[in-house]
Amino acid sequence: MRKPEKFVYRDYLNKSYMRMLRLCIKANWAHGNVRREYQSELDVELDIIRSLVDVAASPEEKLISPGLHEVWSKELKEIGRMIGGWIKSDASR
């Protein structure tokens, strides 16, 4: 992959992380159905980040090592568990 493409890829990841942060804050302040919408958007953004990390570790791209992919995947899985627990706890209210 050419160097400019790497920077574009990193920019996508940074924007997704910042969007997740904004969605977390908005969902925390919102109530009812609005909160559920933000939580759903947060879950979708997490899937986008997972896809970007998977592509980064693919043999064609080789942007990150398999070891780094494993570390990031574990962290993203834990974030997914936290989001899922948050959604479940709000559903029971």
Gaussian input, Z-matrix of N, CA and C with variables (Angstrom, degrees):
# hf/3-21g

backbone

0 1
 N
 C     1     B1
 C     2     B2     1     A1
 N     3     B3     2     A2     1     D1
 C     4     B4     3     A3     2     D2
 C     5     B5     4     A4     3     D3
 N     6     B6     5     A5     4     D4
 C     7     B7     6     A6     5     D5
 C     8     B8     7     A7     6     D6
 N     9     B9     8     A8     7     D7
 C    10    B10     9     A9     8     D8
 C    11    B11    10    A10     9     D9
 N    12    B12    11    A11    10    D10
 C    13    B13    12    A12    11    D11
 C    14    B14    13    A13    12    D12
 N    15    B15    14    A14    13    D13
 C    16    B16    15    A15    14    D14
 C    17    B17    16    A16    15    D15
 N    18    B18    17    A17    16    D16
 C    19    B19    18    A18    17    D17
 C    20    B20    19    A19    18    D18
 N    21    B21    20    A20    19    D19
 C    22    B22    21    A21    20    D20
 C    23    B23    22    A22    21    D21
 N    24    B24    23    A23    22    D22
 C    25    B25    24    A24    23    D23
 C    26    B26    25    A25    24    D24
 N    27    B27    26    A26    25    D25
 C    28    B28    27    A27    26    D26
 C    29    B29    28    A28    27    D27
 N    30    B30    29    A29    28    D28
 C    31    B31    30    A30    29    D29
 C    32    B32    31    A31    30    D30
 N    33    B33    32    A32    31    D31
 C    34    B34    33    A33    32    D32
 C    35    B35    34    A34    33    D33
 N    36    B36    35    A35    34    D34
 C    37    B37    36    A36    35    D35
 C    38    B38    37    A37    36    D36
 N    39    B39    38    A38    37    D37
 C    40    B40    39    A39    38    D38
 C    41    B41    40    A40    39    D39
 N    42    B42    41    A41    40    D40
 C    43    B43    42    A42    41    D41
 C    44    B44    43    A43    42    D42
 N    45    B45    44    A44    43    D43
 C    46    B46    45    A45    44    D44
 C    47    B47    46    A46    45    D45
 N    48    B48    47    A47    46    D46
 C    49    B49    48    A48    47    D47
 C    50    B50    49    A49    48    D48
 N    51    B51    50    A50    49    D49
 C    52    B52    51    A51    50    D50
 C    53    B53    52    A52    51    D51
 N    54    B54    53    A53    52    D52
 C    55    B55    54    A54    53    D53
 C    56    B56    55    A55    54    D54
 N    57    B57    56    A56    55    D55
 C    58    B58    57    A57    56    D56
 C    59    B59    58    A58    57    D57
 N    60    B60    59    A59    58    D58
 C    61    B61    60    A60    59    D59
 C    62    B62    61    A61    60    D60
 N    63    B63    62    A62    61    D61
 C    64    B64    63    A63    62    D62
 C    65    B65    64    A64    63    D63
 N    66    B66    65    A65    64    D64
 C    67    B67    66    A66    65    D65
 C    68    B68    67    A67    66    D66
 N    69    B69    68    A68    67    D67
 C    70    B70    69    A69    68    D68
 C    71    B71    70    A70    69    D69
 N    72    B72    71    A71    70    D70
 C    73    B73    72    A72    71    D71
 C    74    B74    73    A73    72    D72
 N    75    B75    74    A74    73    D73
 C    76    B76    75    A75    74    D74
 C    77    B77    76    A76    75    D75
 N    78    B78    77    A77    76    D76
 C    79    B79    78    A78    77    D77
 C    80    B80    79    A79    78    D78
 N    81    B81    80    A80    79    D79
 C    82    B82    81    A81    80    D80
 C    83    B83    82    A82    81    D81
 N    84    B84    83    A83    82    D82
 C    85    B85    84    A84    83    D83
 C    86    B86    85    A85    84    D84
 N    87    B87    86    A86    85    D85
 C    88    B88    87    A87    86    D86
 C    89    B89    88    A88    87    D87
 N    90    B90    89    A89    88    D88
 C    91    B91    90    A90    89    D89
 C    92    B92    91    A91    90    D90
 N    93    B93    92    A92    91    D91
 C    94    B94    93    A93    92    D92
 C    95    B95    94    A94    93    D93
 N    96    B96    95    A95    94    D94
 C    97    B97    96    A96    95    D95
 C    98    B98    97    A97    96    D96
 N    99    B99    98    A98    97    D97
 C   100   B100    99    A99    98    D98
 C   101   B101   100   A100    99    D99
 N   102   B102   101   A101   100   D100
 C   103   B103   102   A102   101   D101
 C   104   B104   103   A103   102   D102
 N   105   B105   104   A104   103   D103
 C   106   B106   105   A105   104   D104
 C   107   B107   106   A106   105   D105
 N   108   B108   107   A107   106   D106
 C   109   B109   108   A108   107   D107
 C   110   B110   109   A109   108   D108
 N   111   B111   110   A110   109   D109
 C   112   B112   111   A111   110   D110
 C   113   B113   112   A112   111   D111
 N   114   B114   113   A113   112   D112
 C   115   B115   114   A114   113   D113
 C   116   B116   115   A115   114   D114
 N   117   B117   116   A116   115   D115
 C   118   B118   117   A117   116   D116
 C   119   B119   118   A118   117   D117
 N   120   B120   119   A119   118   D118
 C   121   B121   120   A120   119   D119
 C   122   B122   121   A121   120   D120
 N   123   B123   122   A122   121   D121
 C   124   B124   123   A123   122   D122
 C   125   B125   124   A124   123   D123
 N   126   B126   125   A125   124   D124
 C   127   B127   126   A126   125   D125
 C   128   B128   127   A127   126   D126
 N   129   B129   128   A128   127   D127
 C   130   B130   129   A129   128   D128
 C   131   B131   130   A130   129   D129
 N   132   B132   131   A131   130   D130
 C   133   B133   132   A132   131   D131
 C   134   B134   133   A133   132   D132
 N   135   B135   134   A134   133   D133
 C   136   B136   135   A135   134   D134
 C   137   B137   136   A136   135   D135
 N   138   B138   137   A137   136   D136
 C   139   B139   138   A138   137   D137
 C   140   B140   139   A139   138   D138
 N   141   B141   140   A140   139   D139
 C   142   B142   141   A141   140   D140
 C   143   B143   142   A142   141   D141
 N   144   B144   143   A143   142   D142
 C   145   B145   144   A144   143   D143
 C   146   B146   145   A145   144   D144
 N   147   B147   146   A146   145   D145
 C   148   B148   147   A147   146   D146
 C   149   B149   148   A148   147   D147
 N   150   B150   149   A149   148   D148
 C   151   B151   150   A150   149   D149
 C   152   B152   151   A151   150   D150
 N   153   B153   152   A152   151   D151
 C   154   B154   153   A153   152   D152
 C   155   B155   154   A154   153   D153
 N   156   B156   155   A155   154   D154
 C   157   B157   156   A156   155   D155
 C   158   B158   157   A157   156   D156
 N   159   B159   158   A158   157   D157
 C   160   B160   159   A159   158   D158
 C   161   B161   160   A160   159   D159
 N   162   B162   161   A161   160   D160
 C   163   B163   162   A162   161   D161
 C   164   B164   163   A163   162   D162
 N   165   B165   164   A164   163   D163
 C   166   B166   165   A165   164   D164
 C   167   B167   166   A166   165   D165
 N   168   B168   167   A167   166   D166
 C   169   B169   168   A168   167   D167
 C   170   B170   169   A169   168   D168
 N   171   B171   170   A170   169   D169
 C   172   B172   171   A171   170   D170
 C   173   B173   172   A172   171   D171
 N   174   B174   173   A173   172   D172
 C   175   B175   174   A174   173   D173
 C   176   B176   175   A175   174   D174
 N   177   B177   176   A176   175   D175
 C   178   B178   177   A177   176   D176
 C   179   B179   178   A178   177   D177
 N   180   B180   179   A179   178   D178
 C   181   B181   180   A180   179   D179
 C   182   B182   181   A181   180   D180
 N   183   B183   182   A182   181   D181
 C   184   B184   183   A183   182   D182
 C   185   B185   184   A184   183   D183
 N   186   B186   185   A185   184   D184
 C   187   B187   186   A186   185   D185
 C   188   B188   187   A187   186   D186
 N   189   B189   188   A188   187   D187
 C   190   B190   189   A189   188   D188
 C   191   B191   190   A190   189   D189
 N   192   B192   191   A191   190   D190
 C   193   B193   192   A192   191   D191
 C   194   B194   193   A193   192   D192
 N   195   B195   194   A194   193   D193
 C   196   B196   195   A195   194   D194
 C   197   B197   196   A196   195   D195
 N   198   B198   197   A197   196   D196
 C   199   B199   198   A198   197   D197
 C   200   B200   199   A199   198   D198
 N   201   B201   200   A200   199   D199
 C   202   B202   201   A201   200   D200
 C   203   B203   202   A202   201   D201
 N   204   B204   203   A203   202   D202
 C   205   B205   204   A204   203   D203
 C   206   B206   205   A205   204   D204
 N   207   B207   206   A206   205   D205
 C   208   B208   207   A207   206   D206
 C   209   B209   208   A208   207   D207
 N   210   B210   209   A209   208   D208
 C   211   B211   210   A210   209   D209
 C   212   B212   211   A211   210   D210
 N   213   B213   212   A212   211   D211
 C   214   B214   213   A213   212   D212
 C   215   B215   214   A214   213   D213
 N   216   B216   215   A215   214   D214
 C   217   B217   216   A216   215   D215
 C   218   B218   217   A217   216   D216
 N   219   B219   218   A218   217   D217
 C   220   B220   219   A219   218   D218
 C   221   B221   220   A220   219   D219
 N   222   B222   221   A221   220   D220
 C   223   B223   222   A222   221   D221
 C   224   B224   223   A223   222   D222
 N   225   B225   224   A224   223   D223
 C   226   B226   225   A225   224   D224
 C   227   B227   226   A226   225   D225
 N   228   B228   227   A227   226   D226
 C   229   B229   228   A228   227   D227
 C   230   B230   229   A229   228   D228
 N   231   B231   230   A230   229   D229
 C   232   B232   231   A231   230   D230
 C   233   B233   232   A232   231   D231
 N   234   B234   233   A233   232   D232
 C   235   B235   234   A234   233   D233
 C   236   B236   235   A235   234   D234
 N   237   B237   236   A236   235   D235
 C   238   B238   237   A237   236   D236
 C   239   B239   238   A238   237   D237
 N   240   B240   239   A239   238   D238
 C   241   B241   240   A240   239   D239
 C   242   B242   241   A241   240   D240
 N   243   B243   242   A242   241   D241
 C   244   B244   243   A243   242   D242
 C   245   B245   244   A244   243   D243
 N   246   B246   245   A245   244   D244
 C   247   B247   246   A246   245   D245
 C   248   B248   247   A247   246   D246
 N   249   B249   248   A248   247   D247
 C   250   B250   249   A249   248   D248
 C   251   B251   250   A250   249   D249
 N   252   B252   251   A251   250   D250
 C   253   B253   252   A252   251   D251
 C   254   B254   253   A253   252   D252
 N   255   B255   254   A254   253   D253
 C   256   B256   255   A255   254   D254
 C   257   B257   256   A256   255   D255
 N   258   B258   257   A257   256   D256
 C   259   B259   258   A258   257   D257
 C   260   B260   259   A259   258   D258
 N   261   B261   260   A260   259   D259
 C   262   B262   261   A261   260   D260
 C   263   B263   262   A262   261   D261
 N   264   B264   263   A263   262   D262
 C   265   B265   264   A264   263   D263
 C   266   B266   265   A265   264   D264
 N   267   B267   266   A266   265   D265
 C   268   B268   267   A267   266   D266
 C   269   B269   268   A268   267   D267
 N   270   B270   269   A269   268   D268
 C   271   B271   270   A270   269   D269
 C   272   B272   271   A271   270   D270
 N   273   B273   272   A272   271   D271
 C   274   B274   273   A273   272   D272
 C   275   B275   274   A274   273   D273
 N   276   B276   275   A275   274   D274
 C   277   B277   276   A276   275   D275
 C   278   B278   277   A277   276   D276

   B1=1.4484
   B2=1.5348
   B3=1.2826
   B4=1.4568
   B5=1.5324
   B6=1.3094
   B7=1.4590
   B8=1.5346
   B9=1.3340
   B10=1.4758
   B11=1.5359
   B12=1.3206
   B13=1.4621
   B14=1.5251
   B15=1.3153
   B16=1.4627
   B17=1.5245
   B18=1.3165
   B19=1.4619
   B20=1.5268
   B21=1.3166
   B22=1.4663
   B23=1.5214
   B24=1.3181
   B25=1.4633
   B26=1.5235
   B27=1.3326
   B28=1.4624
   B29=1.5262
   B30=1.3268
   B31=1.4570
   B32=1.5306
   B33=1.3380
   B34=1.4687
   B35=1.5257
   B36=1.3327
   B37=1.4705
   B38=1.5261
   B39=1.3162
   B40=1.4619
   B41=1.5220
   B42=1.3169
   B43=1.4639
   B44=1.5224
   B45=1.3305
   B46=1.4652
   B47=1.5170
   B48=1.3327
   B49=1.4645
   B50=1.5261
   B51=1.3190
   B52=1.4589
   B53=1.5265
   B54=1.3269
   B55=1.4628
   B56=1.5297
   B57=1.3351
   B58=1.4650
   B59=1.5212
   B60=1.3101
   B61=1.4634
   B62=1.5265
   B63=1.3268
   B64=1.4650
   B65=1.5240
   B66=1.3352
   B67=1.4602
   B68=1.5275
   B69=1.3252
   B70=1.4705
   B71=1.5265
   B72=1.3093
   B73=1.4653
   B74=1.5210
   B75=1.3313
   B76=1.4631
   B77=1.5239
   B78=1.3334
   B79=1.4674
   B80=1.5211
   B81=1.3097
   B82=1.4576
   B83=1.5281
   B84=1.3197
   B85=1.4616
   B86=1.5253
   B87=1.3219
   B88=1.4671
   B89=1.5281
   B90=1.3264
   B91=1.4636
   B92=1.5203
   B93=1.3353
   B94=1.4619
   B95=1.5122
   B96=1.3252
   B97=1.4611
   B98=1.5205
   B99=1.3170
   B100=1.4651
   B101=1.5253
   B102=1.3336
   B103=1.4650
   B104=1.5248
   B105=1.3254
   B106=1.4712
   B107=1.5254
   B108=1.3258
   B109=1.4659
   B110=1.5260
   B111=1.3273
   B112=1.4587
   B113=1.5303
   B114=1.3192
   B115=1.4615
   B116=1.5273
   B117=1.3161
   B118=1.4672
   B119=1.5253
   B120=1.3234
   B121=1.4617
   B122=1.5272
   B123=1.3130
   B124=1.4593
   B125=1.5206
   B126=1.3111
   B127=1.4549
   B128=1.5278
   B129=1.3186
   B130=1.4678
   B131=1.5280
   B132=1.3148
   B133=1.4735
   B134=1.5226
   B135=1.3256
   B136=1.4606
   B137=1.5247
   B138=1.3226
   B139=1.4681
   B140=1.5224
   B141=1.3190
   B142=1.4627
   B143=1.5269
   B144=1.3250
   B145=1.4662
   B146=1.5229
   B147=1.3199
   B148=1.4720
   B149=1.5200
   B150=1.3202
   B151=1.4688
   B152=1.5244
   B153=1.3192
   B154=1.4589
   B155=1.5274
   B156=1.3220
   B157=1.4651
   B158=1.5326
   B159=1.3214
   B160=1.4670
   B161=1.5214
   B162=1.3116
   B163=1.4639
   B164=1.5289
   B165=1.3137
   B166=1.4668
   B167=1.5255
   B168=1.3101
   B169=1.4622
   B170=1.5210
   B171=1.3148
   B172=1.4607
   B173=1.5256
   B174=1.3355
   B175=1.4691
   B176=1.5273
   B177=1.3231
   B178=1.4560
   B179=1.5250
   B180=1.3256
   B181=1.4638
   B182=1.5238
   B183=1.3238
   B184=1.4734
   B185=1.5313
   B186=1.3303
   B187=1.4654
   B188=1.5188
   B189=1.3289
   B190=1.4633
   B191=1.5178
   B192=1.3026
   B193=1.4672
   B194=1.5283
   B195=1.3388
   B196=1.4703
   B197=1.5293
   B198=1.3326
   B199=1.4645
   B200=1.5191
   B201=1.3164
   B202=1.4565
   B203=1.5254
   B204=1.3170
   B205=1.4729
   B206=1.5238
   B207=1.3169
   B208=1.4689
   B209=1.5295
   B210=1.3312
   B211=1.4662
   B212=1.5209
   B213=1.3322
   B214=1.4605
   B215=1.5232
   B216=1.3339
   B217=1.4649
   B218=1.5263
   B219=1.3252
   B220=1.4673
   B221=1.5286
   B222=1.3175
   B223=1.4612
   B224=1.5310
   B225=1.3197
   B226=1.4629
   B227=1.5277
   B228=1.3219
   B229=1.4647
   B230=1.5261
   B231=1.3090
   B232=1.4679
   B233=1.5287
   B234=1.3175
   B235=1.4655
   B236=1.5263
   B237=1.3249
   B238=1.4626
   B239=1.5192
   B240=1.3251
   B241=1.4681
   B242=1.5248
   B243=1.3155
   B244=1.4613
   B245=1.5290
   B246=1.3128
   B247=1.4666
   B248=1.5276
   B249=1.3205
   B250=1.4643
   B251=1.5181
   B252=1.3258
   B253=1.4601
   B254=1.5111
   B255=1.3217
   B256=1.4582
   B257=1.5278
   B258=1.3239
   B259=1.4712
   B260=1.5127
   B261=1.3226
   B262=1.4728
   B263=1.5222
   B264=1.3193
   B265=1.4626
   B266=1.5257
   B267=1.3130
   B268=1.4657
   B269=1.5131
   B270=1.3208
   B271=1.4616
   B272=1.5197
   B273=1.3289
   B274=1.4669
   B275=1.5203
   B276=1.3197
   B277=1.4799
   B278=1.4920
   A1=108.13
   A2=115.56
   A3=119.92
   A4=110.71
   A5=115.40
   A6=120.97
   A7=113.75
   A8=120.25
   A9=118.86
   A10=112.92
   A11=117.13
   A12=120.52
   A13=110.98
   A14=117.39
   A15=120.52
   A16=110.82
   A17=116.17
   A18=119.62
   A19=111.13
   A20=116.35
   A21=120.42
   A22=109.67
   A23=116.22
   A24=121.40
   A25=110.65
   A26=116.44
   A27=120.53
   A28=110.78
   A29=116.57
   A30=120.68
   A31=110.77
   A32=117.71
   A33=121.26
   A34=111.14
   A35=115.97
   A36=119.88
   A37=111.40
   A38=117.20
   A39=120.19
   A40=111.79
   A41=116.83
   A42=120.18
   A43=111.15
   A44=117.18
   A45=120.17
   A46=111.33
   A47=116.83
   A48=119.98
   A49=111.19
   A50=116.80
   A51=120.27
   A52=110.85
   A53=116.97
   A54=120.46
   A55=109.76
   A56=117.18
   A57=120.23
   A58=110.50
   A59=117.52
   A60=121.20
   A61=110.49
   A62=116.51
   A63=120.24
   A64=111.49
   A65=116.53
   A66=120.24
   A67=111.49
   A68=117.21
   A69=120.69
   A70=110.51
   A71=115.76
   A72=119.85
   A73=110.42
   A74=117.39
   A75=120.69
   A76=111.19
   A77=116.89
   A78=120.37
   A79=111.14
   A80=116.75
   A81=120.74
   A82=111.31
   A83=117.15
   A84=121.34
   A85=113.12
   A86=117.21
   A87=121.08
   A88=110.93
   A89=115.32
   A90=121.91
   A91=109.54
   A92=115.65
   A93=122.14
   A94=114.42
   A95=115.13
   A96=121.02
   A97=112.97
   A98=116.33
   A99=119.33
   A100=109.90
   A101=116.30
   A102=120.16
   A103=110.54
   A104=116.97
   A105=120.22
   A106=111.62
   A107=116.84
   A108=120.17
   A109=110.86
   A110=116.81
   A111=120.33
   A112=111.12
   A113=116.34
   A114=119.77
   A115=110.84
   A116=116.88
   A117=120.35
   A118=110.89
   A119=116.72
   A120=120.61
   A121=110.61
   A122=116.22
   A123=121.49
   A124=110.76
   A125=116.49
   A126=121.61
   A127=111.50
   A128=116.54
   A129=121.07
   A130=110.18
   A131=116.73
   A132=120.45
   A133=110.68
   A134=117.12
   A135=120.45
   A136=110.43
   A137=118.08
   A138=121.12
   A139=111.38
   A140=117.07
   A141=120.56
   A142=110.15
   A143=116.52
   A144=120.08
   A145=110.19
   A146=117.35
   A147=120.05
   A148=110.91
   A149=116.36
   A150=120.45
   A151=111.05
   A152=116.93
   A153=120.16
   A154=111.87
   A155=116.56
   A156=120.39
   A157=110.22
   A158=117.43
   A159=120.24
   A160=111.53
   A161=116.58
   A162=120.41
   A163=110.08
   A164=116.97
   A165=120.71
   A166=111.97
   A167=117.27
   A168=120.87
   A169=112.54
   A170=117.84
   A171=120.13
   A172=110.63
   A173=116.84
   A174=120.17
   A175=113.44
   A176=117.31
   A177=119.76
   A178=111.90
   A179=117.02
   A180=121.34
   A181=112.62
   A182=116.74
   A183=123.38
   A184=112.62
   A185=115.83
   A186=119.63
   A187=111.94
   A188=116.86
   A189=120.87
   A190=108.89
   A191=115.82
   A192=120.71
   A193=110.08
   A194=116.80
   A195=119.22
   A196=112.73
   A197=117.08
   A198=120.21
   A199=112.36
   A200=115.95
   A201=120.49
   A202=110.65
   A203=116.27
   A204=120.48
   A205=110.28
   A206=116.18
   A207=120.62
   A208=111.19
   A209=116.87
   A210=121.15
   A211=110.31
   A212=116.75
   A213=120.37
   A214=111.37
   A215=116.90
   A216=120.41
   A217=111.12
   A218=116.69
   A219=120.08
   A220=110.91
   A221=116.38
   A222=120.38
   A223=111.00
   A224=116.86
   A225=120.59
   A226=111.34
   A227=116.29
   A228=119.97
   A229=110.32
   A230=116.67
   A231=120.58
   A232=110.85
   A233=117.27
   A234=120.39
   A235=109.63
   A236=116.79
   A237=120.89
   A238=112.19
   A239=116.44
   A240=120.26
   A241=111.09
   A242=115.70
   A243=119.84
   A244=111.08
   A245=116.94
   A246=120.80
   A247=109.92
   A248=116.82
   A249=120.82
   A250=112.07
   A251=117.07
   A252=120.79
   A253=111.86
   A254=116.68
   A255=121.63
   A256=110.37
   A257=115.75
   A258=119.48
   A259=110.90
   A260=117.51
   A261=120.89
   A262=111.65
   A263=117.35
   A264=119.13
   A265=110.64
   A266=118.28
   A267=120.96
   A268=111.33
   A269=118.17
   A270=121.37
   A271=111.48
   A272=116.14
   A273=119.34
   A274=112.74
   A275=117.95
   A276=120.86
   A277=111.47
   D1=137.93
   D2=-179.72
   D3=-73.29
   D4=154.64
   D5=-175.29
   D6=-57.71
   D7=-45.35
   D8=179.54
   D9=-59.22
   D10=-34.03
   D11=179.33
   D12=-66.94
   D13=-33.69
   D14=177.49
   D15=-63.24
   D16=-40.43
   D17=-179.85
   D18=-67.70
   D19=-37.51
   D20=177.08
   D21=-64.55
   D22=-42.70
   D23=179.16
   D24=-61.49
   D25=-45.64
   D26=178.82
   D27=-62.65
   D28=-36.87
   D29=178.25
   D30=-63.23
   D31=-40.79
   D32=175.99
   D33=-58.47
   D34=-45.65
   D35=179.50
   D36=-63.00
   D37=-45.43
   D38=180.00
   D39=-61.81
   D40=-41.92
   D41=178.73
   D42=-64.69
   D43=-38.55
   D44=178.47
   D45=-65.93
   D46=-41.28
   D47=177.58
   D48=-62.80
   D49=-43.07
   D50=179.65
   D51=-66.41
   D52=-37.33
   D53=177.57
   D54=-64.57
   D55=-39.91
   D56=177.53
   D57=-62.19
   D58=-42.26
   D59=179.35
   D60=-61.55
   D61=-46.18
   D62=178.64
   D63=-61.59
   D64=-42.75
   D65=179.88
   D66=-64.52
   D67=-37.91
   D68=177.29
   D69=-61.37
   D70=-45.62
   D71=-178.96
   D72=-65.96
   D73=-44.90
   D74=179.49
   D75=-62.69
   D76=-43.27
   D77=-179.72
   D78=-65.55
   D79=-35.77
   D80=179.54
   D81=-64.32
   D82=-34.71
   D83=-179.09
   D84=-86.90
   D85=-21.05
   D86=-175.82
   D87=-82.54
   D88=169.16
   D89=179.52
   D90=-134.51
   D91=154.60
   D92=172.48
   D93=63.10
   D94=-135.48
   D95=-175.72
   D96=-65.51
   D97=-30.86
   D98=178.98
   D99=-63.91
   D100=-41.39
   D101=177.83
   D102=-61.88
   D103=-42.84
   D104=179.30
   D105=-62.31
   D106=-37.11
   D107=177.74
   D108=-64.02
   D109=-44.32
   D110=177.86
   D111=-63.80
   D112=-40.33
   D113=178.88
   D114=-64.41
   D115=-38.90
   D116=177.47
   D117=-64.96
   D118=-42.47
   D119=177.11
   D120=-63.19
   D121=-36.97
   D122=177.83
   D123=-63.41
   D124=-42.05
   D125=177.98
   D126=-64.08
   D127=-40.08
   D128=177.85
   D129=-65.22
   D130=-42.72
   D131=179.92
   D132=-63.37
   D133=-36.00
   D134=176.37
   D135=-63.78
   D136=-40.89
   D137=176.91
   D138=-62.90
   D139=-36.95
   D140=177.44
   D141=-63.35
   D142=-43.83
   D143=179.30
   D144=-64.55
   D145=-41.65
   D146=177.06
   D147=-58.32
   D148=-42.99
   D149=179.55
   D150=-64.36
   D151=-42.00
   D152=178.50
   D153=-62.78
   D154=-40.13
   D155=178.50
   D156=-67.31
   D157=-39.55
   D158=177.59
   D159=-63.05
   D160=-41.21
   D161=178.51
   D162=-66.55
   D163=-38.76
   D164=-179.59
   D165=-62.39
   D166=-29.60
   D167=-178.68
   D168=-93.86
   D169=-3.57
   D170=-177.78
   D171=-63.96
   D172=152.12
   D173=-179.54
   D174=-59.88
   D175=-29.07
   D176=-179.36
   D177=-71.70
   D178=-36.74
   D179=-175.00
   D180=-91.64
   D181=-48.08
   D182=179.43
   D183=52.02
   D184=45.39
   D185=178.55
   D186=-83.34
   D187=-31.44
   D188=176.89
   D189=-130.36
   D190=155.86
   D191=-178.68
   D192=-76.81
   D193=159.34
   D194=176.47
   D195=-59.12
   D196=-34.60
   D197=178.22
   D198=-65.47
   D199=-42.47
   D200=177.72
   D201=-67.18
   D202=-36.28
   D203=176.75
   D204=-61.19
   D205=-41.58
   D206=179.42
   D207=-63.40
   D208=-43.47
   D209=179.37
   D210=-63.05
   D211=-48.11
   D212=-179.31
   D213=-64.27
   D214=-38.76
   D215=179.62
   D216=-62.82
   D217=-40.97
   D218=177.87
   D219=-63.03
   D220=-43.28
   D221=179.79
   D222=-64.92
   D223=-42.64
   D224=178.93
   D225=-66.46
   D226=-34.56
   D227=176.94
   D228=-64.66
   D229=-41.27
   D230=178.40
   D231=-65.78
   D232=-40.39
   D233=176.29
   D234=-61.52
   D235=-40.54
   D236=177.28
   D237=-61.44
   D238=-39.89
   D239=177.10
   D240=-63.58
   D241=-40.71
   D242=179.60
   D243=-65.21
   D244=-43.54
   D245=178.33
   D246=-64.06
   D247=-44.06
   D248=178.98
   D249=-60.89
   D250=-41.71
   D251=177.41
   D252=-64.98
   D253=-37.53
   D254=178.06
   D255=-64.90
   D256=-43.58
   D257=178.50
   D258=-64.32
   D259=-42.94
   D260=179.16
   D261=-64.13
   D262=-41.06
   D263=-178.58
   D264=-67.36
   D265=-34.33
   D266=177.20
   D267=-73.04
   D268=-30.66
   D269=179.90
   D270=-69.43
   D271=-29.02
   D272=-178.14
   D273=-81.26
   D274=-7.69
   D275=-178.97
   D276=-79.02

